Amino acid sequence: MGTSVESYPRAAVERGMKVQEVILRAMAKKIRWWQAAEIIGISDRQMRRWRERYEEHDYDGLSDRRRGRPSEKRVPLAQVEQVLGLYREKYFHLNVRHFHEKLRQEHEIELSYTWVKLALQGAGLVAKARQRGAHRRRRERRPLPGMLLHIDGSRHQWFQDERWYDLIVILDDATSEIYYAQWVEEESTATVMAAVREGIEGKGLFCALYSDRGSHFWHTPKAGGKVDPHRVTQLGRALRDLGVQMIPAYSPQARGRSERSFGTWQGRLPQELRLHGIHTIEGANRFLREHYVEQFNRRFSGGGRPARHSLHRLPTPRSRPDLRLAVRAHRQPRQHRQFSEPGLADRQGELARDARRLYGHRASAPGWHAEHDPRTKAAGTL
């Protein structure tokens, strides 16, 4: 028994009328059947099926036969409520991609990312993202690991309270693999040297280091201007001795790879700390070393190419990165143990007493000076 046209939605009626008109033109031999299929946007085989349905059922044969029947891929209502409840009660600070990964890893819920995103947006739990604009062409990655490393710090409220910490990260340009990640109170010469030293100990020496123009990386005579490559910092001197080239960045866009990486860190790491109940910088650094960096590399590193070869090289016994990556202060002793460096004269008596206590008769030797004092954190050639 036929169905009246009024029982179909307007869009379905318009579509049926278009298909019917094309089929009638083909039946009238005004166009060929393959042309009719091309006009409607279907295959020749599907066109033959529609022709048979139209001949048998007239207009009703052109309607969508799935209408009124539930989809076989429909998600059960109980599972929908479970997903929305998990996000609302436990994972409310996670972005959609991070939440989708948690559903698979922690709860064994195998739903597509698109379904999860649309469900959360439909429930009003996440807002729809604005349309991204055209991005400028990204710089090509280096072809091999070890050719170029990025080092940068990100100051953020990582514990989602009033405390601010700097996260220092070293990553490889070729693969985006994280070589080092630790929180510190403040990015400085000492903390950056510790990061580079640990990176070399773990992976070996590299070819070049890409950084911003912070004072612990470069001397910049004029704020916002070009760096002075002839006035090296403590870190610049150490890397020069190790044969590593330093490259300055002149804008955040130039450091796009590390900036995008920090966007991922800031979008995921505070939520991971909250889920694991971590509230101290010591516990957070331990979590980074023992768990998170490995998970992060497994999820995000690779750079789209297999790392079959590497330009990392082992330090030679003469290079001694542990000594070169330290703050050096060259001082000349004068009469009565007075030192030429300004500011140490007030401490000369205290340093001399401590030296006798620590080194005995060696303290009065002509070659002894403030670099022997462990409190100065000085190292290098004495």
N, C-alpha and C positions, 0 to 999 in steps of 0.2 A: 504494500500500500504506500503510495507516495506521501511525501511530507511537504507542507506548504513552505514557500520561500521565506515567509515571515518568521519561521521558527529558527532560522539561522542568524548568527551575528552579521552585522553590516559588512565587516571586513571579509567574512567568509562568502557572503553573497557577491561582493564585488570581484573577489577572486574567481568564484565559480562562473560568473558572467564572462570574465576575460577568457578563461579556459574554454568555455562553451563556444564563444565567438571564434576562437582560433581553430577549434575542432571542426566547427561548421565550415569554415573557410577551407580547411583541408579536405573535408568530405565533398565540398563543391569543386574540388580540384583547382582552387584559385592559388593555393600554395601546396608544397609537398609536405609529407608527414615529418620528414626530418627538419624542415624549416619550422613547422609548428612546435616541435620539441625544443628547438633552439630559442624560439620566441618565449615560450613558457619557462625555459630554464631547466629542463629535465632531459633524461637520456632517451634514446630512441626506443629502448625496451619499455621504459615507463610510459612513453607516449602510446605504444601499442596497447598496454593494459588499460589506460584511460579511455582509449577509443572503444575497447570492448565493453567497459563499464558504462560508457555513455549510451552505447547502442542497446544495452540490456536494461539499464535503470534510468535512462534519460538524465535529468538534472541532478537527481539524488546521487547518481554514481560519481559525480565530481566532488562531492563533499568529503571532508577529512573523516576517514573511518575510525580514527582514534578518539574522536570527540565523545565524551561521556564515559570513557573507560579509564580507570586509573593506570598510571604508568607502572611498568614492571620494575623500574629503577627508583621508585618512590622510597624515601627514607622513612622508617617507622617513626610514629609520633613520639614514642618513648625515647628514642635516640636523639631526636631533635631537642626535646626538653633536657636531656642529659648534657648535650653540647652547650646549649645556652646557659644552663645552670653552672657548668664548670667555668665558663668565661665570667659570668656575673659574680661568682663567689670566690674564685681562686685566682684566675688568670686575668683579672680586669685591667692590669697595666700593660699587658703584652700586645704587640701589634699582631695583625691577622696572620702573617707568615709564621711568626714565632709560635703563636697559639696553635696553628695547624700542625707544626712539628711536634708540639707537646701532646696533641691528641694521638698522633701516631706512636710516639715513643713511650709515653707514660700510660696511655689508656687504651692502646690498640684499637683506635677508632679510625677506620680506613675510609675517609670521605675526601672528596676532591677539594683542592684549595678554593676553587671558584664557588662551590656550594657553601663552604664555611663562611667565606666573605659575604656572600649574598644573604645568608641566614643572619649573620651578626648585624649587617646593615639594615635588613628588614625589621629586626627586633629593636633597632635604635640603640644598640650597644656600641657600635663604632660608626663614625661619620664617614661619608663618602669622600675619598681623596680628590683634591682638585686636579684638573687636567694638567699634566706636565707640559712645559714649553719645550721648544726645540733646544737640544743640548749641543754645545759646540763640540767639534771633533776632539775625541780624546787622544792623548799621546799614546803611541804604540809602546807596549811593554818591551823591556829588555829581553833578548832571546834566551838568556841563560841565567839561572840563579847565581847569585854572588856578584853580578855585574854592578848592581845598584841597589842600595838599601835606603829606606826612608826611616827617619827618626823624627818623632814629634811627641808633644805632650798635650793632653786634653784636660782642662780644669772643669770639673763638673761636680754636682751634688750626687755622688755615686750611691750614697746610702739613703737618698731621698729624705734627708733632714737638712739641718742648717750647716753641716760640715762640708767643706770644699777640699778636694784633693786633686793632685795632678796624676794622670795615668800616662806613663811613658811607654811608648810602643815602638818597636823596631820591626819592620816588615820588608820582605823581599819584593822588588818591583816586578820580577818575572812571574812569580807564582802567588803573590799576596800572602805567603806563609809568614806567620808571626814567629819571630826569633826571640822576642823578649817583651814582657808586659808586666809592669809592677806599678803600684801606687806609691807615691811619695808625698810628703808634706808640700814640697815646692820643687819645681824643676830648677836645677842648678848645675854648675860644672861637675860637682861631685856625683850627683845622681845620674847625670848623662854619661859620665865616664864609667860608672858602675854598669850601666846598661850596655854600653859598647863592649866593655871587657867581658861581660857574660855572654854576649852574642858571639864574640870571637872564640871564647872557650867552648861554646856549644857547636858552632858551625865552621869556624875557621876564619881567616882573613878574607876580606872582600875587596872589590875594586874601587867603589865610590860610595859616598854617603850624601844623601840629599836632605837638607834641613831648612828651617826658617832662618831668619837673621837675628835670632836671640843673641844676647851678649855673651853667652857661654859657647856659641858657635862662631860668631864673627864680630869683628870690630866694624861698626858703622859710623863713620865720622859725622854724618848728617842724618837725623832721624828720617826714616823712610827712603833714604838714598841708597847708593850702591855701597857694597862692602869694600873694605880695604884688604886686598889679598896679601899685602906685605906685612901687616901687623897681625900675627897669628895669636889666637887664644891658646889657653892651656890644652884644650881638646884639639885645636888645629895643629899645634906642635906635635902632640902625641900621634895623630893620624898621619902627619907628614913623615915622621920617623918610621911609621909602620908601612909606608908606601900606599896609603889610601887617599884618594882624591876627595875633596869636599866641594859640594855644589850648592850654592845658595838659591833659595826660592824667593821670588819677588812679589808673590801674591798668593792668597789662599787657593785660587783656581789652579795655580801652578802645582800646588801640593794636592791636587784633586784625588789622587789614589789614596793617600793617607787620610784626607778629610772624609771621603766616603766610608773608609774603614771605621773612623771614629763615629760616624753616624750610626753604623751598625752596633758598635760597642755601647753607645749611649742608649740605643733603643732596646738592647737585650740585657746587658750586664746588671743594671740596677734591679731589674725584675728577678734575675737569677739569684742575686744576693738575698733578696727578700724571701724567695721561695725556699732557700737553704738556711734561713735564719742567721745570716752572717751580718754582724754589726760593728766589727772592729777592722782596722786596716791590716793588722797581722793575720787575722783569719781570712780576710779577702785576698791578700797576696798568696797565702797558702792555697786557697781555692783556685787561683789563677794557675799557679805552678803545677798543682797535682791533677787538675781536672779540666778547667775551662779552656786553656790555650790549645790543648790537644783536640778538644771537641770543636773549637772554633776553626782550627786548621782543617780538620776532617770535613767540615761543612762548607767552608768558604775558600780555601786555598786551592791552587791548581792553575789559575790564570788561563784556562782553556787549552793548555798544552802540557804534555808529559815532561817531567824534569829528568831526562835521561842523563844529562851531563850537568856539571856545575863548575863555576870558576872559583869556588872557595879553595883556599890553600892553607895548609897548616903553618902556624908560626914557626920560624926557625929558632933554635936555642939562643941566637944572638938578639933576636927581635924583642923578646921578653915583654909581651903586652902588659903583664901584671905590673911591671915597673914603669913602662912608658905611659900607661894610662893612669897617671897619678899627678897631682898638683906639684910642680917643681918651683922652688924658690932658691935662687943662687945668691948666696951671702958670703961676704968676706969678713973673717974675724980680724979685729984690730987689737990694740993693746988693751990689757985688763978685760979681755972678753967682751969688748964692745962691738956691736954688729952694725954694718953699714946700712941695713935696711931700716927705713923710718918706722917707728912704732914698736921696735923690739928693745929699745934702750931701757924702757921702764921695766921690762921683764928679765933683764940680763942676770940679775942676782938670783931670781927664782929658777931660771933655766940652768944656771951653773950648779945650784944646789941639787936640783933634780938629776942633772947629768952625773954628778959625783955619786949619788945614791944608786943610779941605774947602771953606770958604766965604770965606776971606780976610777982607776988611774987614767983610763982612756979619755976622761973628760978634760984633762989638762993638755992633751996632745994638740999640736998646732993645727991639725986638720979638722978638729971637731968644731961644729957650728950648729945652728938651730935645726938643721935638717935631721939631726939625730934625735930630736925630741919627738916621741910618738904622738904627742898631742897636736903637733902642727900638721899631721897627716901629709908630711912632705916625703917624697921618694924620688928616686932617680940617681944621677951621678953625684956622689958625695965628694 
